Amino acid sequence: MADFLLELRCEEIPARMQKGARAELEKLLRREMDAAGAPIKDMAVWSTPRRLALIARDLPLATEAVREEAKGPPASAPDQAVDGFCRKNGVTRDQLEVREIKGRETYFAVIEKPGQAVADLLAAAIPAIVRDFSWPKSMRWGAASISSESTKWVRPLSGIVALLDGEVVPCVTDGLASGRVTKGHRFHSTGEIMIDGADDYAAKLRDAFVIVDHEERAGIVRDGARKAASDAGLVLVEDEGLVAENAGLTEWPVPLLGRFEDDFLDVPPETIQLTARVNQKYFVCEDSEGKLANAFICTANIAAADPAVVVDGNRKVLAARLADARFFWELDQKKKLEQHAKGLERITFHEKLGTVADKVDRVAKLARWLCEEGVVKGDPDLAEQAARLCKADLVTEMVGEFPELQGLMGGYYAAKEGLPTEVSDAIRDHYKPVGQGDDVPTAPVTVAVSLADKLDTLVGFFQIDEKPTGSKDPFALRRAALGILALILDNEIRASMRTLITAAAHEGGSADAGRPVATFLIERLKVQQRDAGIRHDMLDAVFALETDGDTVGVVLQTKALQDFLETENGTNLLAGYKRASNILKKEKWEAPENLSGKDVSYTAQKAEQALIDALADAAPKAAAAVSEERFEDAMAALATLRGPIDAFFEDVTVNDDAEEKREARLNLLARFTGAVGNVANFSRIEG
């Protein structure tokens, strides 16, 4: 058995592409070797800014000879069918064997595949990997680039190391021959490095100041940044995305702490963090009180003789960036949000839905309505004021530079203006919740604005028939729907879907969008509640009674139903319901309207009378409990029917020869299914 080393060296690979490149390299090598009959079991794949590398362990030096058989058409088949079978299997007609299968002579192709040297298979695989490699962006280079057939790669390829059991796997890719020579760190290493095999690859590169394992570099960045902050009496603001990016930008990472001027701390901390993160890939730190400190941590790609020089250079670059941020911060405050909001008239929200200013006007009216109608217990005036200003920061310089800060900067500017706290908080948080796990607003004014904004978006796009498809959701309507549901459930907003959708409907839009919007919200609710352990069929059973019911009530009722059906009484009652329902369906029985709950005119059997009595007691109790949202009491009432229905099916013949008894018993089963069905449509429940 042998180990295989492959290194593809090139100019700097963007950090954001390295994870995908590692997966692509592994996928393509496995594809080639699986097809050649030499699958790889153990493989490690690494990346640095200047190389992709992999080591495949325990490969055979040669594949075993293989004998394969393929069954073909009958010997009496037309020549066209036989010739097609031969072409498919790479044999000639005189190589076919004839065997008798179930009394009929049948052609067989016997294919002998000799063993192959794995080195030869790898030599053929490497050019195929380079040729088929998929990058988000790629380029051609050199004189050959005038041809569309030349090699495409993320950056110009400069070297290939390919060694199997220490021997070079010879191949040529676009004029670049494989070998055992690589290069080390761009600044700390000079000359060529000769690699003996897979076992000394990482060690020799480490001696040349290259750590090939990206996970190890990430650990150095993470731990080094924490230590640098701790040594300065600070706490690192953790950022795993930044850890991975710095690991992808360096081959020899060295985290260093620097300081910037205190007066920059007058700028909102989120702005400083984004400036440091997005523009410079720096970490930031907090003091012991959790406030942003005037410190940053950069990750150098060299072991500098004087780290202070490196830190000072990075400080100067960051200071220039922070000066820009402070300029935007001060410039934006020269106009009030109300003045900024006028600029929204120049921004198109959607060609069929008007400008952002049009959207703001709709959201403001809807937010006021939510408060005036008591759907949200907030101040209508404050809700409308916050809604009319909530998008104003979209035209500010700061949000133009950092779109991630929309909403947040509006909140800061509103507070600086001296607007009520409820207004500034609502502007800041009205986009929330943005996704799963995000904080859900609870302040009434914020809830009103956030709910109005998301309802307007969802209903509006449905009205112009811009609905999500299975693979596309360009307007993030699924996220909007989940946000609506989270706001409703977390704040226990008691309003029907129909009421909310009708209130959010746009003038001139499709009047038929209400039902599709409700259906869409129900489907999103199933997804949301599935994560909370609620089964979709349980929600279906409750929604089947009233799709316009309020979401909070539906979820409470569904939870009570699921808890009940997980008990023995619930399981057996469901079985009894399905049995009764199947009998009624088989008999095509239509019970008379206003089905009476009176005793039958004949002498009923004991089990029959027991069910009659139980229904007379349980049915009104369950119905009343549901109407008063005492769902546990409703389930308790249904539980009393479990024993009587079991006994009924045990002792009573439904299809009695006497027509009077048959009709009465079918009506009794209809009363039973009706009583149960008033709580939920049990026919929708699986099992």
C-alpha positions in Angstrom: 0.0 0.0 0.0 1.2 3.5 -0.8 0.4 7.1 0.1 -0.3 9.7 -2.6 0.5 13.4 -2.3 -0.9 16.1 -4.6 -0.2 19.8 -4.4 -1.5 22.3 -6.9 0.4 25.6 -6.3 -0.8 28.9 -7.7 -1.0 32.6 -6.9 -3.2 33.8 -4.0 -6.6 31.9 -3.7 -9.2 34.2 -2.2 -10.0 33.0 1.4 -13.7 32.8 0.7 -13.1 30.2 -2.0 -10.8 27.8 -0.2 -13.4 25.8 1.7 -15.3 25.0 -1.5 -12.0 24.3 -3.3 -11.0 21.7 -0.8 -14.3 19.9 -1.2 -14.0 20.2 -5.0 -10.5 18.7 -5.1 -11.6 15.7 -2.9 -14.8 15.2 -5.0 -12.9 15.2 -8.3 -10.1 12.8 -7.2 -12.6 10.4 -5.8 -14.6 10.6 -9.0 -11.6 9.7 -11.1 -10.4 6.9 -8.9 -13.8 5.4 -8.3 -14.3 5.2 -12.1 -10.9 3.5 -12.5 -11.8 0.9 -9.9 -9.4 2.2 -7.2 -11.6 4.0 -4.6 -9.9 6.0 -1.9 -10.8 5.5 1.7 -8.7 7.9 3.7 -8.0 11.4 2.5 -6.9 14.7 4.0 -7.3 17.9 2.1 -5.6 21.2 3.0 -5.4 24.7 1.6 -3.3 27.8 2.1 -3.5 31.1 0.1 -1.0 29.6 -2.4 -1.8 26.0 -2.6 -4.3 23.1 -2.5 -3.0 19.9 -1.2 -4.2 16.4 -0.4 -2.8 13.2 0.9 -4.6 9.9 0.1 -3.5 7.0 2.3 -3.2 3.3 1.7 -3.6 3.1 -2.0 -2.7 -0.1 -3.9 0.2 0.1 -6.4 -2.0 -1.6 -8.9 -5.7 -2.6 -9.3 -6.7 -6.2 -9.6 -7.9 -7.7 -12.8 -11.6 -7.8 -13.1 -13.9 -10.2 -15.0 -17.4 -8.7 -15.7 -20.4 -10.3 -17.4 -23.3 -8.5 -19.0 -26.5 -10.2 -20.1 -27.6 -9.2 -23.5 -30.6 -9.8 -25.9 -31.9 -13.3 -27.0 -29.9 -15.0 -29.8 -33.0 -14.5 -32.0 -33.0 -10.7 -31.5 -32.7 -8.4 -34.5 -29.1 -7.6 -35.6 -29.6 -3.9 -34.6 -30.3 -4.9 -31.0 -27.3 -7.3 -30.9 -24.9 -4.7 -32.5 -26.1 -2.0 -30.0 -25.3 -4.4 -27.1 -21.8 -5.0 -28.5 -21.1 -1.3 -28.8 -22.3 -0.6 -25.3 -19.9 -3.2 -23.8 -17.0 -2.7 -26.2 -16.9 -6.2 -27.7 -17.3 -7.7 -31.1 -20.1 -10.1 -32.1 -17.7 -13.1 -32.3 -16.7 -12.5 -28.7 -20.2 -13.0 -27.4 -21.1 -16.2 -25.5 -24.5 -17.9 -25.9 -26.1 -19.4 -22.8 -29.4 -21.0 -22.3 -31.6 -19.0 -19.8 -35.0 -20.4 -19.0 -35.1 -22.4 -22.2 -34.0 -19.5 -24.4 -30.6 -18.9 -25.9 -29.2 -15.6 -24.7 -26.1 -13.5 -25.6 -23.6 -12.7 -22.8 -20.6 -10.3 -23.0 -17.6 -11.4 -21.0 -15.3 -8.4 -20.4 -11.8 -9.0 -19.0 -10.3 -5.9 -17.4 -6.6 -6.3 -16.7 -5.1 -4.7 -13.6 -3.6 -1.2 -14.0 -0.8 0.6 -12.2 -2.4 3.2 -9.8 0.4 5.6 -10.8 -0.9 5.5 -14.4 -4.5 6.1 -13.2 -3.3 9.1 -11.1 -1.3 10.5 -14.0 -4.5 10.5 -16.1 -6.6 11.8 -13.2 -4.6 15.0 -12.4 -5.1 16.7 -15.8 -8.8 15.8 -15.6 -9.1 17.4 -12.1 -7.4 20.6 -13.3 -9.6 20.7 -16.4 -12.9 20.1 -14.6 -12.3 22.1 -11.5 -15.1 24.5 -10.7 -14.3 27.9 -9.2 -16.8 30.7 -8.5 -14.5 32.8 -10.7 -11.6 31.7 -12.8 -9.1 33.1 -15.3 -6.8 32.2 -18.2 -3.3 33.5 -18.4 -0.2 33.7 -20.6 0.1 33.4 -24.3 -2.2 30.3 -24.4 -5.0 32.4 -23.0 -6.0 33.6 -26.5 -7.5 30.1 -26.9 -10.8 29.2 -25.2 -9.3 25.7 -24.8 -6.5 26.8 -22.5 -6.5 26.0 -18.8 -8.8 28.0 -16.5 -8.0 28.3 -12.8 -8.7 30.7 -10.0 -5.2 32.2 -10.4 -2.3 31.2 -12.6 -1.0 27.7 -11.8 2.7 27.6 -11.0 3.5 24.1 -9.8 2.3 20.5 -9.4 3.7 18.1 -6.9 2.4 14.5 -7.4 4.1 11.7 -5.5 3.0 8.1 -5.0 5.0 6.1 -2.5 7.7 8.7 -2.9 7.9 8.4 -6.7 6.8 11.2 -9.0 3.6 10.6 -10.8 4.4 12.0 -14.3 1.8 14.1 -16.0 1.7 17.4 -17.9 -1.1 19.9 -17.6 -1.1 22.8 -20.1 2.7 22.7 -20.3 3.2 22.4 -16.6 4.9 19.1 -15.6 4.5 17.4 -12.2 7.5 16.9 -9.9 8.6 16.9 -6.3 9.5 20.6 -6.1 7.5 23.2 -4.2 8.1 26.6 -2.6 7.7 27.9 0.9 6.6 31.2 2.4 6.7 34.1 0.0 9.0 36.2 2.4 10.5 33.8 4.9 11.6 31.1 2.4 13.8 31.2 -0.7 14.6 28.6 -3.2 13.0 25.3 -4.0 11.9 22.6 -1.5 12.3 19.0 -2.4 9.5 16.8 -1.1 10.4 13.1 -0.5 6.8 11.9 0.0 3.5 12.3 1.8 5.1 11.9 5.2 7.5 14.8 5.1 5.4 17.2 3.1 3.9 19.1 6.0 7.1 19.1 8.1 9.3 20.5 5.3 6.8 23.2 4.5 6.6 24.1 8.2 10.4 24.5 8.2 9.7 27.0 5.3 7.2 28.9 7.4 4.1 27.4 5.8 1.4 25.7 7.9 -0.5 23.7 5.3 -3.3 22.6 7.6 -6.0 25.3 7.5 -7.5 24.1 10.8 -4.2 24.4 12.6 -3.8 28.0 11.2 -7.4 28.8 12.3 -6.5 27.6 15.8 -3.4 29.8 15.9 -5.5 32.8 14.8 -8.2 32.1 17.4 -6.0 31.3 20.3 -3.4 34.0 19.5 -6.1 36.7 19.2 -7.6 35.7 22.6 -4.2 35.7 24.2 -3.3 39.1 22.7 -6.5 40.6 24.1 -6.1 38.9 27.5 -2.5 40.1 27.8 -3.8 43.7 27.3 -6.6 43.2 30.0 -9.3 43.0 27.3 -11.8 40.5 26.0 -11.8 39.4 22.3 -15.0 39.9 20.4 -15.3 36.4 19.0 -15.9 36.0 15.3 -15.4 32.6 13.7 -16.0 33.9 10.2 -13.1 36.3 10.7 -11.0 33.4 12.1 -11.5 31.4 9.0 -10.9 34.4 6.7 -7.6 35.2 8.4 -6.5 31.6 8.3 -7.3 31.7 4.5 -5.2 34.9 4.1 -2.0 33.7 5.8 0.4 30.8 5.6 2.2 31.7 8.9 -0.4 33.6 11.0 0.8 35.9 13.8 -2.0 37.8 15.7 -0.9 41.2 17.0 -2.7 43.8 19.1 -2.7 47.5 18.3 -4.4 50.6 19.6 -6.3 53.4 17.8 -7.2 56.9 19.0 -9.8 57.1 21.8 -11.8 59.8 20.0 -13.0 57.3 17.4 -15.0 55.7 20.1 -17.6 58.5 19.7 -18.7 56.6 16.5 -21.2 53.8 17.1 -19.4 50.6 18.1 -21.0 48.5 15.4 -19.5 50.9 12.8 -16.0 50.5 14.2 -16.4 46.8 14.3 -17.6 46.6 10.7 -14.9 49.0 9.5 -12.3 46.8 11.2 -13.8 43.6 10.1 -14.9 44.2 6.5 -12.2 46.6 5.3 -9.2 45.3 7.2 -10.1 41.8 8.5 -9.3 42.9 12.1 -10.8 41.7 15.4 -12.0 44.2 18.0 -11.9 43.9 21.8 -14.1 44.9 24.7 -13.1 46.1 28.2 -14.2 44.4 31.4 -17.5 46.3 31.3 -18.4 45.0 27.9 -17.7 48.3 26.1 -15.8 48.5 22.9 -12.1 49.3 23.5 -9.8 51.3 21.4 -7.9 48.1 20.4 -7.7 45.9 17.3 -6.0 42.6 16.5 -4.6 42.1 13.1 -3.1 38.8 11.7 0.3 39.3 10.2 1.6 36.8 7.6 5.2 37.1 8.8 7.1 36.6 12.0 8.4 40.2 12.1 11.7 41.2 13.6 9.9 44.2 15.1 6.2 43.5 15.5 5.6 47.2 16.5 6.4 48.3 13.0 3.7 45.9 11.6 1.2 47.1 14.2 1.8 50.7 13.5 1.3 50.2 9.7 -2.0 48.5 10.3 -3.0 51.2 12.8 -2.5 53.9 10.2 -4.6 52.1 7.7 -7.4 51.5 10.2 -7.2 55.1 11.4 -7.9 56.3 7.8 -10.9 53.9 7.6 -12.2 55.1 10.9 -11.8 58.7 9.9 -14.1 58.0 6.9 -16.6 56.4 9.2 -16.6 59.3 11.6 -17.0 61.7 8.6 -20.1 59.8 7.5 -21.5 59.7 11.0 -21.1 63.5 11.4 -22.3 64.2 7.9 -25.5 62.2 8.2 -26.5 64.0 11.4 -26.6 67.3 9.6 -30.0 66.3 8.3 -32.9 64.9 10.3 -34.3 61.5 9.5 -37.4 63.2 8.2 -35.3 65.0 5.6 -33.4 61.8 4.8 -36.7 60.0 4.3 -37.6 62.3 1.4 -34.8 60.6 -0.6 -36.7 57.3 -0.5 -38.9 58.7 -3.3 -36.0 58.1 -5.6 -35.6 54.4 -4.7 -37.7 51.8 -6.4 -38.9 49.1 -4.1 -40.4 47.1 -7.0 -41.8 48.4 -10.3 -45.2 47.0 -9.5 -45.2 48.1 -5.8 -43.8 51.6 -6.2 -41.0 53.3 -4.4 -39.6 52.7 -0.9 -41.5 55.9 0.1 -44.7 54.2 -1.1 -43.9 51.2 1.0 -43.1 53.3 4.0 -46.5 55.0 3.7 -48.3 51.7 3.6 -46.3 50.3 6.6 -47.1 53.5 8.6 -50.8 53.2 8.0 -50.8 49.5 8.8 -48.7 50.0 12.0 -51.2 52.6 13.2 -54.1 50.3 12.4 -52.5 47.4 14.3 -52.3 49.7 17.4 -55.7 51.4 17.0 -57.5 48.0 16.6 -55.7 46.6 19.7 -53.9 43.9 17.8 -50.7 45.3 19.2 -50.9 47.2 22.5 -48.8 50.1 21.3 -49.2 53.8 20.9 -50.6 54.5 17.4 -48.9 57.9 17.0 -45.5 56.5 18.0 -45.9 53.4 15.8 -46.8 55.6 12.8 -43.9 58.0 13.5 -41.4 55.1 13.8 -42.7 53.5 10.6 -42.4 56.7 8.6 -38.7 57.0 9.6 -37.7 53.3 9.7 -36.3 53.2 6.2 -34.8 56.8 6.2 -31.2 55.6 6.9 -31.1 53.7 3.6 -30.1 57.0 2.0 -27.5 57.9 4.6 -23.8 57.8 3.8 -23.1 55.3 6.6 -25.6 52.7 5.4 -24.4 53.4 1.8 -20.9 52.3 3.0 -22.2 49.5 5.3 -25.6 48.1 4.2 -25.5 45.7 7.1 -26.1 48.7 9.4 -29.5 49.6 8.0 -32.0 50.0 10.8 -29.3 50.2 13.4 -28.0 53.5 12.2 -31.5 54.9 11.9 -31.9 54.1 15.6 -28.8 55.9 16.5 -29.7 59.0 14.4 -33.2 59.0 15.9 -31.7 58.9 19.4 -29.3 61.7 18.6 -32.3 63.8 17.4 -34.0 63.3 20.7 -36.9 61.3 19.4 -38.8 59.1 21.9 -37.0 55.9 22.9 -39.9 53.8 21.6 -39.4 55.4 18.1 -35.6 55.0 18.0 -35.8 51.4 19.3 -38.5 50.5 16.7 -36.4 51.9 13.9 -33.3 50.0 15.1 -35.1 46.7 15.5 -37.9 46.7 12.9 -36.1 44.2 10.6 -36.0 41.6 13.4 -36.3 38.7 13.5 -34.1 38.3 10.5 -33.7 34.6 10.7 -33.9 31.5 12.9 -32.4 32.2 16.3 -32.6 36.0 15.9 -34.1 38.0 18.8 -37.9 38.6 18.4 -38.9 42.2 19.4 -41.4 42.5 22.3 -41.7 46.3 22.7 -45.2 47.1 21.4 -44.2 49.9 19.0 -41.4 47.9 17.6 -43.7 44.9 17.2 -46.2 47.0 15.3 -43.7 48.4 12.8 -41.9 45.1 12.3 -45.1 43.2 11.8 -46.5 45.8 9.4 -43.3 45.9 7.4 -43.2 42.1 6.9 -47.0 41.8 6.2 -46.8 44.6 3.6 -43.9 42.8 1.9 -45.5 39.3 1.9 -49.0 40.3 0.9 -47.7 42.8 -1.7 -45.5 40.3 -3.6 -48.3 37.7 -3.6 -50.7 40.3 -5.0 -48.4 40.9 -8.0 -47.9 37.1 -8.3 -44.2 37.1 -7.3 -44.4 34.0 -5.2 -41.5 31.8 -4.0 -40.8 28.6 -6.0 -39.2 25.4 -4.8 -35.7 26.7 -5.6 -36.0 30.5 -5.7 -37.1 33.1 -3.2 -35.6 36.4 -4.5 -37.6 38.6 -2.2 -37.0 36.5 0.9 -40.7 35.9 1.4 -40.1 32.7 3.4 -38.0 34.7 5.9 -40.8 37.4 6.0 -43.4 34.7 6.8 -41.3 33.2 9.5 -40.7 36.6 11.0 -44.5 37.3 11.0 -45.2 34.0 12.8 -42.4 34.6 15.3 -43.8 38.0 16.1 -47.3 36.7 16.5 -46.4 33.7 18.6 -43.8 35.3 20.9 -46.1 38.3 21.6 -49.3 36.2 21.7 -51.0 38.4 19.2 -54.6 37.3 18.9 -55.7 38.1 15.4 -56.9 35.9 12.6 -54.8 35.5 9.5 -57.6 36.7 7.4 -57.9 40.0 9.3 -54.1 40.7 9.1 -53.9 39.8 5.4 -56.9 41.9 4.5 -55.5 44.9 6.4 -52.2 44.5 4.6 -53.8 44.2 1.1 -52.6 46.7 -1.4 -54.9 48.8 -3.4 -55.0 47.7 -7.1 -53.4 44.4 -6.2 -54.9 41.0 -6.8 -58.0 40.4 -4.6 -57.4 36.6 -4.8 -54.1 36.6 -3.0 -55.6 36.2 0.5 -56.0 32.5 0.5 -52.6 31.8 -1.1 -50.9 34.0 1.5 -52.8 32.2 4.3 -51.8 28.8 2.9 -48.2 30.0 2.6 -48.1 31.1 6.2 -49.6 27.8 7.3 -46.9 25.9 5.5 -44.2 28.1 7.1 -45.9 27.5 10.5 -45.5 23.7 9.9 -41.8 24.2 9.3 -41.4 26.4 12.3 -43.4 24.2 14.6 -41.6 21.0 13.3 -38.5 22.4 14.9 -40.4 22.7 18.1 -41.5 19.1 17.9 -45.1 19.7 16.6 -46.2 17.3 13.9 -47.5 18.7 10.6 -50.5 16.4 10.5 -51.6 17.7 14.0 -51.5 21.2 12.6 -53.5 20.1 9.6 -56.1 18.5 11.9 -56.6 21.8 13.7 -56.4 24.1 10.7 -58.9 21.9 8.9 -61.6 23.3 11.2 -60.8 27.0 10.6 -57.9 28.2 8.5 -58.7 31.8 9.4 -58.3 31.1 13.1 -55.6 33.0 15.1 -52.2 31.5 15.0 -51.6 31.5 18.7 -54.9 29.6 19.4 -54.1 27.1 16.7 -50.7 26.3 18.1 -52.0 26.0 21.7 -54.8 23.7 20.5 -52.3 21.6 18.4 -49.9 21.1 21.3 -52.8 20.0 23.5 -54.0 17.6 20.8 -50.5 16.1 20.2 -50.0 15.6 24.0 -53.4 13.9 24.2 -52.8 11.6 21.2 -49.4 10.5 22.8 -51.4 9.0 25.7 -53.0 5.5 25.6 -56.5 7.1 25.7 -55.6 9.3 22.8 -54.1 6.5 20.7 -57.1 4.3 21.2 -59.6 7.1 20.6 -57.9 7.9 17.3 -58.2 4.2 16.3 -61.9 4.2 17.3 -62.4 7.4 15.3 -60.8 6.0 12.2 -62.8 2.7 12.5 -66.1 4.6 12.9 -65.1 6.9 10.0 -64.3 4.0 7.7 -67.6 2.3 8.5 -69.6 5.5 7.7 -67.6 5.9 4.5 -68.1 2.3 3.4 -71.8 2.6 4.0 -71.9 6.0 2.3 -73.9 7.1 5.3 -75.2 10.6 5.4 -76.5 11.4 8.9 -79.7 13.6 9.1 -79.2 17.3 9.8 -79.4 18.4 13.5 -78.6 14.9 14.5 -80.4 14.3 17.8 -78.6 13.1 20.9 -81.7 11.5 22.3 -81.9 7.9 23.3 -83.0 5.4 20.7 -86.6 4.2 20.6 -85.7 0.5 21.0 -84.0 -1.1 24.0 -80.3 -0.4 23.4 -77.6 -2.8 24.4 -75.6 -1.8 27.4 -72.5 -0.8 25.4 -74.6 1.2 23.0 -76.4 3.1 25.8 -73.1 3.7 27.5 -71.8 5.5 24.3 -75.0 7.4 24.0 -74.7 8.6 27.6 -70.9 9.4 27.2 -71.6 11.5 24.1 -74.4 13.4 25.7 -71.9 14.4 28.5 -68.6 14.8 26.5 -69.7 16.4 23.3 -71.0 19.7 24.8 -68.1 19.8 27.3 -65.5 19.4 24.5 -67.2 22.0 22.3 -67.5 24.5 25.1 -63.9 24.0 26.2 -62.6 24.6 22.6 -64.6 27.8 22.3 -63.1 29.0 25.6 -59.6 27.8 24.6 -59.5 25.4 27.5 -57.8 22.8 25.2 -56.6 20.5 27.9 -60.2 20.3 29.2 -61.4 19.5 25.7 -59.0 16.6 25.4 -60.0 15.4 28.9 -63.6 15.4 27.7 -62.7 13.4 24.6 -60.7 10.9 26.8 -64.0 9.9 28.5 -65.2 8.5 25.1 -62.3 6.1 24.7 -63.8 3.3 27.0 -67.4 3.5 25.6 -66.3 3.4 21.9 -64.0 0.5 22.6 -66.8 -1.4 24.3 -69.3 -0.4 21.5 -67.1 -2.0 18.8 -66.6 -5.0 21.0 -70.2 -5.8 21.9 -72.5 -4.1 19.3 -73.2 -5.1 15.7 -73.5 -1.9 13.7 -75.1 -3.5 10.5 -77.9 -5.2 12.4 -80.6 -7.0 10.4 -83.1 -4.7 11.9 -83.1 -1.5 9.8 -84.1 0.7 12.8 -81.1 -0.5 14.8 -78.7 -0.2 11.8 -79.7 3.4 11.1 -79.6 4.4 14.8 -76.1 2.9 15.3 -74.8 4.5 12.1 -76.2 7.8 13.4 -74.5 7.2 16.7 -71.2 6.7 15.0 -71.8 9.9 13.1 -72.5 11.7 16.4 -69.2 10.2 17.8 -67.1 11.4 14.8 -68.8 14.7 14.9 -68.1 15.2 18.6 -64.4 14.3 18.1 -64.3 16.4 14.8 -65.4 19.5 16.7 -62.0 19.5 18.4 -59.9 18.5 15.4 -60.2 16.8 12.1 -58.9 13.4 13.2 -59.0 12.1 9.6 -56.0 14.3 8.9 -53.9 12.6 11.6 -51.5 9.9 10.4 -51.4 6.5 12.2 
